[in-house]
Amino acid sequence: MDLTYTEAEEEFRRRLARWLADVLPGLPPKPSPDDWPARRAYDTAWQRMLYDAGYAGLHWPVDAGGRGATPTQHLIYLEETEKAGAPYVGANFVGLLHAGPTIAAEGTVGQRARWLPPVLRGEEVWCQGFSEPDAGSDLAALRTRAVRDGDDYVVSGQKIWTSHAEVADWCELLVRTDPDAPRHRGISWLAMPMDAPGITVRPLRTLAGSTEFAEVFLDEVRVPVGHRVGAENDGWRVTMVTLSFERGTAFVGEVVACRRTLEALADEARRTGRWDDAVLRRRLGRIDAEFRALWRLTQWNVAGSARTGGVPGLGGSVFKLRYSAARQELYEAAAEVLGAPGAFDLDREWVLDRLSSLSYTIAAGTSQIQKNIVAERVLGLPKGR
C-alpha cells in the first residue's frame, strides 16, 4: 500500500480545504440534540451543499451517481472535513453509509435510479430496521414476517434500535419470507416507505438523552415486491453486504474525529496541569498509537474495497472490534482529564460522547459477534460448540 500522495491528490486536498473554509462560516448554528426534525433539516441542507459542490457520494461508483473517487481521495475528504469541523452525516447516516451503498451494489437499474439520487441530494432519509427485541445480536433469529399477496408483501412484526426512524422516509428492512427455511435462509431485504399505513414509531431515549433510536411496530404493512433488493429469500447475503459497509467503512470518519478529540484532550490536560501526570501522558500516548494504527487499517480496508467493487471485506470486523474498545478508552481518559465535576457535566460535548461510546461494543454487531467472525472467517478457526 502506497501511503504517499500524488500532486493531483494534494491539489484535491487544497481545493476541498478552500471550499470548506469558504462555506463553513456561513452555516447556521447546530440545532438542539433533542430536536430531530430540525437536525434532519440541518443535516440534509449540508448534504445538498455537498451535492451542489460535487462532493456528495464522492467514493460511490459513477453509475450510482457518485464521483468514482479513488480510495485515497475518499480518505483525504474524511481527513479535511473532520479537520475543518464540518457537519457529520447525522440523520443521513443510514442512507449514505450503508443502505445507499447496498442498493448501489445489489439493486436493479430502476432501484438505483429511484433511491440513490435523493440520498445524495439530501432529499430522503433512511432508517435501519434490522434488530428485533427477541433476537438480540442473533440477526438470523428475526421473526418479522412478510407474506406475499400479489404484487405486495404484507409485513407484520416489531423492530427495535431503529436508527432515525422518527424522521426517516425509507427503512432498510429485514423480513422473513419463508418461515420454514433454515435460519439464514428465507430472509429478504426490503425498502419500506415509512409513511405506509400500519407503521407505528415509538422513540427510545438513550442514556445521553437523545432519541435517534426507536421501536417500530408493523401491522400488516404493504410493501411492493418491486422494493425487494436482491432475490426473495436471499436477504442474508444482501445483509452481509450491508453489514460490511456498516462495519468496514461507515466508521472511518469517526476515526479522524477521535484523533481530533484526542488532540483537544491533550490541550485540555496541558491547560489544567494534568499533563504533568506521567501516567496520564503515557495513557494518552498509547491511545494515540491505537488510533494511528486504526487509521492505517482504515486505509487498508478502503483500498481493499476498491478491489472488490466497493464492498469492504472481512477486515471491517477487525476494525470494528478494535475501534469500539479504543473509542471507549478515549472517553475514559477524557473523564480522567476532566475530573469528577467535568465528567458529569452533560452540557459538555465530551461527556455526551463518552456516554455514546458505551454503545459501540454493541452497535453494528457486538464485539462477541465480531470476535467470532474474525476467528472463523479470518483466522480459519473451527466454530465454537
C-alpha positions as CSV (number, residue, x, y, z in Angstrom):
1,M,0.0,0.0,0.0
2,D,1.5,3.3,-1.1
3,L,0.9,5.9,1.7
4,T,2.3,8.9,-0.2
5,Y,0.1,11.4,-2.0
6,T,0.4,12.4,-5.6
7,E,0.4,16.1,-6.7
8,A,-3.2,15.6,-8.1
9,E,-4.3,14.3,-4.7
10,E,-2.7,17.2,-2.9
11,E,-4.4,19.6,-5.2
12,F,-7.7,17.8,-4.4
13,R,-7.0,18.4,-0.8
14,R,-6.2,22.1,-1.3
15,R,-9.3,22.6,-3.4
16,L,-11.5,20.9,-0.8
17,A,-9.9,22.8,2.1
18,R,-10.6,26.1,0.3
19,W,-14.2,25.2,-0.3
20,L,-14.7,24.2,3.4
21,A,-13.1,27.5,4.6
22,D,-15.5,29.4,2.4
23,V,-18.7,27.7,3.3
24,L,-18.4,26.6,6.9
25,P,-18.5,30.1,8.5
26,G,-21.9,30.7,6.8
27,L,-23.6,27.7,8.3
28,P,-26.4,28.3,10.8
29,P,-25.9,27.2,14.4
30,K,-26.4,23.4,15.1
31,P,-29.9,22.7,16.3
32,S,-30.7,21.2,19.7
33,P,-29.8,17.5,20.0
34,D,-33.4,16.9,21.1
35,D,-35.0,18.4,18.0
36,W,-34.8,15.7,15.4
37,P,-36.9,17.5,12.7
38,A,-34.5,20.5,13.0
39,R,-31.5,18.1,13.0
40,R,-32.8,16.4,9.8
41,A,-33.3,19.8,8.1
42,Y,-29.7,20.8,9.1
43,D,-28.1,17.6,8.0
44,T,-30.0,17.4,4.7
45,A,-29.2,21.0,3.9
46,W,-25.5,20.3,4.4
47,Q,-25.8,17.2,2.2
48,R,-27.4,19.4,-0.5
49,M,-24.4,21.7,-0.3
50,L,-22.0,18.8,-0.7
51,Y,-24.0,17.6,-3.7
52,D,-24.0,21.0,-5.4
53,A,-20.3,21.3,-4.8
54,G,-19.6,17.9,-6.3
55,Y,-18.6,16.2,-3.0
56,A,-21.7,14.0,-2.4
57,G,-21.1,10.3,-2.7
58,L,-17.5,11.1,-3.5
59,H,-16.4,7.4,-3.5
60,W,-19.7,5.9,-4.9
61,P,-19.5,4.5,-8.4
62,V,-20.2,6.9,-11.2
63,D,-23.1,4.8,-12.4
64,A,-24.6,5.1,-8.9
65,G,-24.4,8.9,-9.0
66,G,-21.1,9.3,-7.3
67,R,-17.8,10.7,-8.5
68,G,-15.9,7.4,-8.5
69,A,-13.1,8.9,-6.4
70,T,-10.1,6.9,-5.5
71,P,-9.8,5.4,-2.0
72,T,-7.1,8.0,-1.3
73,Q,-9.3,10.9,-2.3
74,H,-12.0,9.5,-0.1
75,L,-9.7,9.4,2.9
76,I,-8.4,12.9,2.1
77,Y,-12.1,14.0,2.1
78,L,-12.7,12.5,5.5
79,E,-9.5,14.0,6.9
80,E,-10.2,17.5,5.7
81,T,-13.9,17.6,6.6
82,E,-13.1,16.4,10.2
83,K,-10.2,18.7,10.5
84,A,-12.3,21.7,9.4
85,G,-15.1,20.7,11.8
86,A,-17.7,20.2,9.0
87,P,-21.1,18.7,9.9
88,Y,-21.2,14.9,10.2
89,V,-23.7,12.9,8.1
90,G,-26.1,12.8,11.0
91,A,-29.6,11.8,10.0
92,N,-28.3,10.9,6.6
93,F,-26.1,8.1,8.1
94,V,-28.1,5.0,7.1
95,G,-28.8,6.2,3.6
96,L,-25.3,7.4,2.8
97,L,-23.2,4.9,4.5
98,H,-24.9,1.5,4.2
99,A,-28.4,1.5,2.6
100,G,-27.3,3.5,-0.3
101,P,-24.1,1.6,-0.9
102,T,-26.0,-1.7,-0.6
103,I,-28.5,-0.6,-3.3
104,A,-25.6,0.6,-5.4
105,A,-24.1,-2.9,-5.2
106,E,-27.2,-5.1,-5.2
107,G,-30.1,-3.1,-6.6
108,T,-31.6,-3.1,-10.1
109,V,-31.0,-0.3,-12.5
110,G,-34.5,1.1,-11.7
111,Q,-33.9,0.8,-7.9
112,R,-30.6,2.6,-8.2
113,A,-32.2,5.4,-10.2
114,R,-35.1,5.8,-7.8
115,W,-33.4,5.7,-4.4
116,L,-29.8,6.8,-4.8
117,P,-30.1,10.4,-6.3
118,P,-32.5,11.5,-3.4
119,V,-30.0,10.2,-0.8
120,L,-27.1,12.1,-2.5
121,R,-29.1,15.3,-2.8
122,G,-30.3,15.1,0.9
123,E,-33.9,14.8,-0.1
124,E,-34.7,11.5,1.5
125,V,-33.5,10.0,4.8
126,W,-33.3,6.3,5.6
127,C,-33.5,4.3,8.9
128,Q,-32.4,0.8,9.6
129,G,-34.9,-1.9,10.6
130,F,-32.7,-4.9,11.4
131,S,-32.7,-5.6,15.2
132,E,-35.7,-7.2,17.0
133,P,-36.5,-7.4,20.7
134,D,-36.2,-11.2,20.9
135,A,-33.3,-11.7,18.6
136,G,-30.6,-9.5,20.2
137,S,-27.4,-9.9,18.3
138,D,-28.6,-13.0,16.6
139,L,-29.9,-11.4,13.4
140,A,-30.8,-14.7,11.8
141,A,-33.4,-15.2,14.6
142,L,-35.6,-12.3,13.3
143,R,-39.3,-13.1,13.2
144,T,-40.9,-10.1,11.4
145,R,-43.0,-11.8,8.7
146,A,-43.6,-10.8,5.1
147,V,-46.3,-12.8,3.3
148,R,-46.6,-12.4,-0.4
149,D,-50.0,-11.1,-1.6
150,G,-50.0,-10.4,-5.3
151,D,-47.6,-7.6,-6.0
152,D,-47.1,-6.8,-2.4
153,Y,-45.6,-8.2,0.8
154,V,-47.8,-7.9,3.9
155,V,-45.4,-7.2,6.7
156,S,-46.1,-7.7,10.4
157,G,-43.7,-7.7,13.4
158,Q,-41.5,-5.4,15.5
159,K,-38.1,-3.8,15.2
160,I,-36.0,-2.1,17.8
161,W,-33.0,0.3,17.8
162,T,-34.2,1.6,14.5
163,S,-31.9,4.4,13.7
164,H,-33.6,7.8,12.8
165,A,-37.0,6.2,12.4
166,E,-38.9,9.2,13.6
167,V,-37.5,11.4,10.7
168,A,-37.0,8.8,8.0
169,D,-38.7,8.5,4.6
170,W,-37.5,4.9,4.0
171,C,-36.4,1.9,6.0
172,E,-33.9,-0.8,5.0
173,L,-36.0,-3.7,6.5
174,L,-35.1,-7.4,7.1
175,V,-38.1,-9.7,7.0
176,R,-38.7,-13.5,7.0
177,T,-40.3,-14.5,3.7
178,D,-40.0,-18.3,4.2
179,P,-40.6,-19.3,7.8
180,D,-39.9,-23.0,7.0
181,A,-36.4,-22.3,5.7
182,P,-33.2,-22.7,7.8
183,R,-32.4,-19.6,9.9
184,H,-30.0,-18.0,7.5
185,R,-32.3,-18.7,4.6
186,G,-35.8,-17.4,4.0
187,I,-34.8,-13.7,4.7
188,S,-35.4,-10.8,2.3
189,W,-34.2,-7.2,2.3
190,L,-36.9,-4.7,1.6
191,A,-37.1,-0.9,1.1
192,M,-40.2,0.1,3.1
193,P,-41.7,3.6,2.8
194,M,-42.1,5.0,6.4
195,D,-45.4,6.7,5.5
196,A,-47.1,3.4,4.7
197,P,-50.3,2.6,6.7
198,G,-49.7,0.2,9.7
199,I,-46.4,1.7,10.9
200,T,-46.1,2.9,14.5
201,V,-42.9,4.6,15.7
202,R,-42.1,5.0,19.4
203,P,-38.8,6.9,20.0
204,L,-36.4,5.4,22.6
205,R,-34.5,7.8,24.9
206,T,-30.8,6.9,25.3
207,L,-28.6,7.3,28.3
208,A,-27.3,10.6,26.7
209,G,-30.9,11.8,26.4
210,S,-31.1,11.5,22.6
211,T,-33.9,9.8,20.6
212,E,-32.0,8.7,17.5
213,F,-33.4,5.1,18.0
214,A,-37.0,3.9,18.1
215,E,-39.2,0.9,18.3
216,V,-41.1,0.3,15.1
217,F,-44.3,-1.8,15.1
218,L,-45.5,-3.2,11.8
219,D,-49.2,-4.2,11.5
220,E,-49.9,-5.6,8.0
221,V,-47.8,-3.0,6.2
222,R,-47.9,-3.5,2.4
223,V,-44.6,-3.2,0.7
224,P,-44.4,-3.6,-3.1
225,V,-42.5,-6.7,-4.2
226,G,-40.5,-4.3,-6.5
227,H,-39.0,-2.8,-3.3
228,R,-37.1,-6.0,-2.6
229,V,-33.4,-5.7,-3.1
230,G,-31.9,-9.0,-4.3
231,A,-33.8,-12.2,-4.8
232,E,-36.5,-13.4,-2.5
233,N,-35.0,-15.4,0.4
234,D,-31.5,-14.2,-0.5
235,G,-31.7,-11.4,2.1
236,W,-29.0,-12.8,4.4
237,R,-26.4,-12.5,1.6
238,V,-27.6,-8.9,0.9
239,T,-27.5,-8.2,4.6
240,M,-23.8,-9.2,4.8
241,V,-23.1,-6.6,2.1
242,T,-24.9,-4.0,4.2
243,L,-23.0,-5.0,7.4
244,S,-19.7,-5.0,5.5
245,F,-20.3,-1.3,4.7
246,E,-21.6,-0.6,8.3
247,R,-18.5,-2.2,9.9
248,G,-15.9,-1.6,7.2
249,T,-16.2,2.0,6.0
250,A,-19.1,3.7,7.8
251,F,-16.9,4.4,10.9
252,V,-13.9,5.8,9.1
253,G,-14.8,9.4,9.5
254,E,-15.1,8.8,13.2
255,V,-11.5,7.7,13.5
256,V,-10.4,11.1,12.3
257,A,-12.9,12.7,14.7
258,C,-11.5,10.7,17.6
259,R,-7.9,11.7,16.7
260,R,-9.1,15.3,16.8
261,T,-10.7,14.8,20.1
262,L,-7.5,13.3,21.5
263,E,-5.6,16.4,20.5
264,A,-8.2,18.6,22.2
265,L,-7.9,16.3,25.2
266,A,-4.1,16.8,25.4
267,D,-4.6,20.5,25.1
268,E,-7.1,20.5,28.0
269,A,-4.7,18.4,30.1
270,R,-1.9,21.0,29.5
271,R,-4.3,23.9,30.3
272,T,-5.4,22.3,33.6
273,G,-2.0,21.0,34.7
274,R,-3.0,17.3,34.3
275,W,-0.3,17.0,31.7
276,D,2.3,16.8,34.5
277,D,1.0,13.4,35.4
278,A,3.3,10.9,33.6
279,V,0.9,8.1,33.9
280,L,-1.8,10.1,32.1
281,R,0.6,11.2,29.4
282,R,1.6,7.6,28.7
283,R,-2.1,6.7,28.6
284,L,-2.8,9.4,26.0
285,G,0.2,8.3,24.0
286,R,-0.9,4.7,23.9
287,I,-4.4,5.8,22.8
288,D,-2.8,8.0,20.1
289,A,-0.9,4.9,18.8
290,E,-4.1,2.9,18.8
291,F,-5.8,5.5,16.6
292,R,-2.8,5.9,14.3
293,A,-2.9,2.1,13.8
294,L,-6.7,2.2,13.2
295,W,-6.2,4.9,10.6
296,R,-3.7,2.7,8.8
297,L,-6.2,-0.2,9.0
298,T,-8.8,2.1,7.6
299,Q,-6.6,2.9,4.7
300,W,-6.0,-0.8,4.1
301,N,-9.8,-1.6,4.3
302,V,-10.8,1.3,2.0
303,A,-8.1,0.4,-0.5
304,G,-9.2,-3.3,-0.4
305,S,-12.8,-2.4,-1.0
306,A,-11.8,-0.8,-4.3
307,R,-10.6,-4.2,-5.5
308,T,-14.0,-5.8,-4.7
309,G,-16.4,-3.5,-6.4
310,G,-16.6,-1.1,-3.5
311,V,-17.8,-3.8,-1.0
312,P,-15.5,-3.9,2.1
313,G,-14.1,-7.3,3.2
314,L,-13.7,-9.1,6.5
315,G,-11.1,-6.6,7.6
316,G,-14.1,-4.5,8.7
317,S,-14.8,-6.8,11.6
318,V,-11.2,-6.5,12.8
319,F,-11.5,-2.7,12.6
320,K,-14.9,-2.6,14.3
321,L,-13.8,-4.8,17.1
322,R,-10.7,-2.7,18.0
323,Y,-12.3,0.7,17.2
324,S,-15.2,0.1,19.6
325,A,-12.8,-0.6,22.5
326,A,-10.4,2.2,21.6
327,R,-13.3,4.8,21.5
328,Q,-14.3,3.7,25.0
329,E,-10.8,4.0,26.2
330,L,-10.5,7.5,24.7
331,Y,-13.5,8.8,26.6
332,E,-12.5,7.0,29.8
333,A,-9.3,9.1,29.5
334,A,-11.4,12.2,28.8
335,A,-13.2,11.6,32.2
336,E,-9.8,11.4,33.9
337,V,-8.7,14.7,32.3
338,L,-12.0,16.5,33.1
339,G,-12.1,15.3,36.7
340,A,-15.2,14.5,38.7
341,P,-17.1,17.7,38.1
342,G,-16.5,17.9,34.4
343,A,-17.0,14.2,33.8
344,F,-20.7,14.6,34.8
345,D,-21.4,17.9,33.1
346,L,-24.0,17.0,30.4
347,D,-23.5,20.4,28.8
348,R,-20.0,19.3,27.7
349,E,-19.9,17.6,24.3
350,W,-17.2,15.2,25.5
351,V,-19.5,13.9,28.3
352,L,-22.2,13.1,25.8
353,D,-19.7,11.4,23.5
354,R,-18.5,9.4,26.5
355,L,-22.0,8.1,27.2
356,S,-22.5,7.4,23.5
357,S,-19.2,5.4,23.3
358,L,-20.6,2.8,25.7
359,S,-22.9,1.6,22.9
360,Y,-20.1,1.0,20.4
361,T,-19.3,-2.6,21.6
362,I,-23.0,-3.4,20.8
363,A,-23.8,-1.3,17.7
364,A,-23.3,-2.7,14.2
365,G,-22.8,-6.2,15.7
366,T,-21.5,-6.9,19.2
367,S,-17.8,-7.4,20.0
368,Q,-18.6,-11.0,20.7
369,I,-20.1,-11.4,17.2
370,Q,-17.0,-9.7,15.7
371,K,-14.7,-12.0,17.6
372,N,-16.5,-15.0,16.1
373,I,-16.2,-13.6,12.6
374,V,-12.5,-12.9,13.0
375,A,-11.9,-16.3,14.5
376,E,-13.8,-18.3,11.9
377,R,-13.5,-16.3,8.7
378,V,-10.2,-14.5,9.1
379,L,-8.1,-17.0,11.2
380,G,-9.9,-20.1,10.0
381,L,-10.6,-21.5,13.5
382,P,-13.3,-24.1,13.9
383,K,-16.8,-22.9,15.0
384,G,-17.4,-23.0,18.7
385,R,-19.8,-25.5,20.2
